[in-house]
Amino acid sequence: MSLFRDRTDAGQRLAEQLIMYKDKKDILVLALPRGGVPVAFEIANKLHLPMTVFLVRKLGVPGNEEFAIGAIAEEDICILNQYLVQQLNISREQIQHVLQKEKQELERRLYRYRQGEKLPSLKNKTVIIVDDGIATGSTFNAAIQSLKTLKPKKIVLATPVASLDSLQNLSSQVEEVICLATPEPFYGVAQWYKNFNQTSDEEVIQLLQKSF
């Protein structure tokens, strides 16, 4: 059973739960691309807040890229689930191969979405970090660890739907969590959306240009 029509619907509903931040100063909405961008756009639009992308890449199991063994993020953050690496018998060479590939994609997106520009200063700001859902939590984990090096005043995690276990693990790392649903059993983010078409680079760029 789907909970949301699409990412636009999810973002509009999430924005209602973040209304206390409307028109406030020193707040930035950070979208995890690509799927988090349409969700974050609705939040930024409704709350009249600036928005940009925060670049994170999932490190997938070789041959099964959707299953994450870790993630990399801006500021040279790399997080690996050593337990999974050992359990799945993934070699150092395989990890290096995945790392190199995802670092290249991170760089490509940096130039495509932000023309190579660094993030604006986040020091003493509130950041609302947004994705379209949380399964393992590895992507958000890397994003949070990376963000903390930039010294924001407050990190708000905002997502329409999440695995309860993953959300509980992440909640201790941020100041506030806004999540609309934690359904169980949780097999993946896509199952909770009627339309979960992949977000294109073009759509990301278009929404960033239209954002507040």
Sine and cosine of phi, psi and omega as CSV:
sin_phi,cos_phi,sin_psi,cos_psi,sin_omega,cos_omega
0.00,0.00,0.82,-0.57,-0.01,-1.00
-0.99,0.17,0.56,-0.83,0.02,-1.00
-0.99,-0.17,-0.44,0.90,-0.09,-1.00
-0.76,-0.65,0.58,-0.82,0.07,-1.00
-0.90,0.43,-0.76,0.65,-0.03,-1.00
-0.29,-0.96,-0.12,-0.99,-0.04,-1.00
-0.93,0.38,-0.52,0.85,0.04,-1.00
-0.89,0.45,-0.74,0.67,0.04,-1.00
-0.85,0.52,-0.72,0.69,-0.01,-1.00
-0.88,0.48,-0.67,0.74,0.00,-1.00
-0.91,0.41,-0.64,0.77,0.01,-1.00
-0.90,0.43,-0.64,0.76,0.00,-1.00
-0.95,0.30,-0.57,0.82,0.04,-1.00
-0.93,0.37,-0.62,0.78,0.00,-1.00
-0.86,0.52,-0.58,0.81,0.01,-1.00
-0.88,0.48,-0.52,0.85,-0.01,-1.00
-0.99,0.11,-0.11,0.99,-0.02,-1.00
-0.91,-0.41,0.27,0.96,-0.15,-0.99
-0.87,0.49,-0.40,0.92,0.00,-1.00
-0.90,0.43,-0.25,0.97,0.01,-1.00
-0.99,-0.10,0.04,1.00,-0.07,-1.00
-0.87,0.49,0.74,-0.67,0.07,-1.00
0.88,0.48,0.25,0.97,0.00,-1.00
-0.99,0.16,0.47,-0.88,0.02,-1.00
-1.00,0.07,0.30,-0.95,0.09,-1.00
0.85,0.53,0.63,0.77,0.08,-1.00
-0.80,-0.59,0.68,-0.73,0.03,-1.00
-0.75,-0.66,0.73,-0.68,0.09,-1.00
-1.00,-0.02,0.82,-0.58,0.01,-1.00
-0.91,-0.41,0.86,-0.51,-0.01,-1.00
-0.99,-0.15,0.68,-0.73,0.13,-0.99
-1.00,0.01,0.92,-0.40,-0.07,-1.00
-0.98,0.20,0.41,-0.91,0.02,1.00
-1.00,-0.10,-0.51,0.86,-0.13,-0.99
-0.89,0.46,-0.44,0.90,-0.01,-1.00
-0.97,0.24,-0.27,0.96,-0.11,-0.99
-0.93,0.37,-0.75,0.67,0.03,-1.00
-0.88,0.47,-0.54,0.84,0.03,-1.00
-0.93,0.37,-0.76,0.65,-0.02,-1.00
-0.90,0.43,-0.56,0.83,0.00,-1.00
-0.86,0.52,-0.69,0.72,0.00,-1.00
-0.90,0.43,-0.61,0.79,0.02,-1.00
-0.92,0.40,-0.77,0.63,-0.03,-1.00
-0.88,0.48,-0.63,0.78,-0.03,-1.00
-0.91,0.40,-0.73,0.68,-0.04,-1.00
-0.94,0.34,-0.57,0.82,-0.08,-1.00
-1.00,-0.08,-0.02,1.00,-0.01,-1.00
0.85,0.53,0.78,0.63,-0.03,-1.00
-0.85,-0.52,0.52,-0.85,0.09,-1.00
-0.93,0.36,0.44,-0.90,-0.07,-1.00
-0.60,-0.80,0.57,-0.82,0.18,-0.98
-0.52,-0.85,0.00,-1.00,0.03,-1.00
-0.99,-0.12,0.52,-0.86,0.14,-0.99
-0.89,-0.46,0.85,-0.53,-0.22,-0.98
-1.00,0.01,0.87,-0.50,0.02,-1.00
-0.67,-0.74,0.61,-0.79,0.06,-1.00
-0.77,-0.64,0.76,-0.65,0.07,-1.00
-0.95,0.32,0.63,-0.77,0.12,-0.99
-0.99,-0.15,0.95,-0.30,-0.09,-1.00
-1.00,-0.01,0.40,-0.92,0.09,-1.00
-0.91,0.42,0.75,-0.66,0.04,-1.00
-0.81,0.59,0.83,-0.56,-0.02,-1.00
1.00,-0.01,-0.24,0.97,0.04,-1.00
-0.57,-0.82,0.93,0.36,-0.21,-0.98
-0.89,0.46,-0.39,0.92,-0.02,-1.00
-0.96,0.29,-0.34,0.94,-0.01,-1.00
-1.00,0.01,0.91,-0.40,-0.16,-0.99
-1.00,0.05,0.70,-0.71,0.15,-0.99
-0.95,-0.32,0.05,1.00,0.00,-1.00
0.29,-0.96,-0.24,-0.97,-0.01,-1.00
-0.32,-0.95,0.36,-0.93,0.15,-0.99
-0.85,-0.52,0.42,-0.91,-0.01,-1.00
-0.58,-0.82,0.13,-0.99,0.08,-1.00
-0.82,0.57,0.30,-0.96,-0.05,-1.00
0.93,0.36,0.42,0.91,0.09,-1.00
0.86,0.52,0.59,0.81,0.06,-1.00
-1.00,0.04,0.74,-0.67,0.08,-1.00
-0.71,-0.70,0.81,-0.58,0.02,-1.00
-0.85,-0.53,0.79,-0.61,0.02,-1.00
-0.84,-0.54,0.69,-0.73,0.11,-0.99
-1.00,0.06,1.00,-0.08,-0.10,-1.00
-0.89,0.46,-0.53,0.85,0.02,-1.00
-0.88,0.47,-0.74,0.68,0.01,-1.00
-0.91,0.41,-0.64,0.77,0.02,-1.00
-0.84,0.54,-0.70,0.72,0.00,-1.00
-0.94,0.34,-0.71,0.71,-0.04,-1.00
-0.88,0.47,-0.59,0.80,-0.04,-1.00
-1.00,-0.05,0.02,1.00,0.07,-1.00
0.83,0.56,0.74,0.67,0.00,-1.00
-1.00,0.00,0.79,-0.61,-0.08,-1.00
-0.98,0.20,0.30,-0.95,0.04,-1.00
-0.88,0.48,-0.61,0.79,0.01,-1.00
-0.90,0.44,-0.66,0.75,0.03,-1.00
-0.89,0.45,-0.67,0.74,0.01,-1.00
-0.89,0.46,-0.70,0.71,0.01,-1.00
-0.88,0.48,-0.63,0.78,0.01,-1.00
-0.89,0.45,-0.73,0.68,0.01,-1.00
-0.90,0.44,-0.69,0.73,0.00,-1.00
-0.85,0.52,-0.73,0.68,-0.04,-1.00
-0.89,0.45,-0.68,0.73,-0.01,-1.00
-0.88,0.47,-0.71,0.71,-0.06,-1.00
-0.96,0.28,-0.52,0.85,0.08,-1.00
-0.90,0.43,-0.63,0.78,0.04,-1.00
-0.90,0.45,-0.65,0.76,0.01,-1.00
-0.92,0.38,-0.61,0.79,0.05,-1.00
-0.87,0.50,-0.71,0.71,0.02,-1.00
-0.90,0.45,-0.68,0.73,0.00,-1.00
-0.86,0.51,-0.71,0.71,-0.02,-1.00
-0.93,0.38,-0.59,0.81,0.03,-1.00
-0.85,0.53,-0.69,0.72,-0.01,-1.00
-0.98,0.22,-0.54,0.84,-0.02,-1.00
-0.96,0.28,-0.70,0.72,-0.12,-0.99
-1.00,-0.04,-0.54,0.84,-0.07,-1.00
-0.82,-0.58,0.27,0.96,0.01,-1.00
0.78,0.62,0.53,0.85,0.05,-1.00
0.99,0.16,0.00,1.00,-0.05,-1.00
-0.96,0.28,0.57,-0.82,0.09,-1.00
-0.95,0.30,0.27,-0.96,0.09,-1.00
-0.89,0.45,0.47,-0.88,0.18,-0.98
-0.91,0.42,0.32,-0.95,0.01,-1.00
-0.86,0.51,0.75,-0.67,0.03,-1.00
-0.97,-0.25,0.03,1.00,-0.08,-1.00
-0.86,0.51,0.79,-0.61,0.01,-1.00
0.89,0.46,0.32,0.95,0.07,-1.00
-0.97,-0.24,0.35,-0.94,0.17,-0.99
-1.00,-0.04,0.77,-0.63,0.05,-1.00
-0.90,-0.44,0.72,-0.69,0.08,-1.00
-0.96,-0.28,0.94,-0.33,-0.07,-1.00
-0.98,-0.17,0.78,-0.63,-0.24,-0.97
-0.80,-0.61,0.70,-0.71,0.21,-0.98
-0.67,-0.74,0.17,-0.99,-0.06,-1.00
-0.99,0.15,-0.09,1.00,0.04,-1.00
0.21,-0.98,0.25,-0.97,0.00,-1.00
-0.77,-0.64,0.87,-0.50,0.08,-1.00
-0.98,-0.18,-0.99,0.11,0.00,-1.00
-0.99,0.17,-0.43,0.90,-0.02,-1.00
1.00,0.02,-0.05,1.00,-0.08,-1.00
-0.91,0.41,-0.60,0.80,0.00,-1.00
-0.91,0.41,-0.74,0.67,0.03,-1.00
-0.89,0.45,-0.63,0.78,0.00,-1.00
-0.86,0.51,-0.74,0.68,0.02,-1.00
-0.89,0.45,-0.64,0.77,0.01,-1.00
-0.89,0.46,-0.70,0.71,-0.02,-1.00
-0.90,0.43,-0.72,0.70,0.01,-1.00
-0.87,0.49,-0.65,0.76,0.02,-1.00
-0.92,0.40,-0.70,0.71,0.00,-1.00
-0.87,0.50,-0.62,0.78,-0.05,-1.00
-0.88,0.48,-0.48,0.88,0.03,-1.00
-0.94,0.34,-0.27,0.96,-0.03,-1.00
-0.99,-0.11,0.06,1.00,0.16,-0.99
0.86,0.52,0.73,0.68,0.11,-0.99
-0.94,0.35,0.37,-0.93,0.02,-1.00
-0.95,0.31,-0.60,0.80,-0.11,-0.99
-0.46,-0.89,0.67,-0.74,0.09,-1.00
-0.92,-0.40,0.84,-0.55,0.07,-1.00
-0.94,-0.33,0.85,-0.52,0.06,-1.00
-1.00,-0.02,0.83,-0.56,-0.02,-1.00
-0.77,-0.64,0.83,-0.56,0.00,-1.00
-0.46,-0.89,0.56,-0.83,0.00,-1.00
-0.93,0.37,-0.63,0.78,-0.14,-0.99
-0.52,-0.85,0.56,-0.83,-0.05,-1.00
-0.42,-0.91,0.43,-0.90,0.22,-0.98
-0.93,0.38,0.75,-0.67,-0.06,-1.00
-0.86,0.51,-0.70,0.71,0.00,-1.00
-0.86,0.52,-0.75,0.67,-0.02,-1.00
-0.90,0.45,-0.66,0.75,-0.01,-1.00
-0.90,0.43,-0.66,0.75,0.03,-1.00
-0.89,0.46,-0.64,0.77,0.02,-1.00
-0.90,0.43,-0.59,0.81,-0.04,-1.00
-0.99,0.15,-0.48,0.88,-0.15,-0.99
-0.89,0.46,-0.47,0.88,0.00,-1.00
-0.96,0.28,-0.21,0.98,-0.06,-1.00
-0.99,-0.11,-0.15,0.99,-0.05,-1.00
-0.79,-0.61,0.22,-0.97,-0.04,-1.00
-0.99,0.12,-0.45,0.89,-0.05,-1.00
-0.47,-0.88,0.59,-0.81,0.04,-1.00
-0.81,-0.58,0.79,-0.61,0.13,-0.99
-0.86,-0.51,0.93,-0.37,0.01,-1.00
-0.67,-0.74,0.75,-0.66,-0.09,-1.00
-0.99,0.17,-0.49,0.87,-0.08,-1.00
-0.42,-0.91,0.62,-0.78,0.11,-0.99
-0.78,-0.63,0.93,0.38,-0.08,-1.00
-0.94,0.35,0.51,-0.86,0.08,-1.00
-0.76,-0.65,0.58,-0.82,-0.10,0.99
-0.95,0.32,0.46,-0.89,-0.08,-1.00
-0.91,-0.41,0.95,-0.32,-0.04,-1.00
-0.99,-0.17,-0.30,0.95,-0.02,-1.00
0.20,-0.98,0.29,-0.96,-0.05,-1.00
-0.93,0.36,-0.64,0.77,-0.13,-0.99
-0.85,0.53,-0.53,0.85,-0.09,-1.00
-0.90,0.43,-0.32,0.95,-0.07,-1.00
-0.99,-0.11,0.06,1.00,0.03,-1.00
-0.89,-0.46,0.71,-0.71,0.09,-1.00
-0.93,0.38,-0.69,0.72,0.05,-1.00
-0.87,-0.50,0.92,-0.39,0.00,-1.00
-0.82,-0.58,0.68,0.74,0.04,-1.00
-0.87,0.49,0.55,-0.84,-0.01,-1.00
-0.90,0.44,0.67,-0.74,0.06,-1.00
-0.99,0.16,0.76,-0.65,-0.05,-1.00
-1.00,0.03,0.30,-0.95,0.12,-0.99
-0.83,0.55,-0.67,0.74,-0.05,-1.00
-0.88,0.47,-0.65,0.76,0.02,-1.00
-0.91,0.41,-0.66,0.75,0.04,-1.00
-0.85,0.53,-0.77,0.64,-0.04,-1.00
-0.89,0.46,-0.68,0.74,0.00,-1.00
-0.88,0.48,-0.70,0.71,-0.02,-1.00
-0.93,0.36,-0.60,0.80,0.05,-1.00
-0.90,0.44,-0.62,0.79,0.01,-1.00
-0.94,0.35,-0.53,0.85,-0.02,-1.00
-1.00,0.08,-0.23,0.97,-0.14,-0.99
-0.93,0.38,0.35,-0.94,-0.13,-0.99
-0.85,0.52,0.00,0.00,0.00,0.00
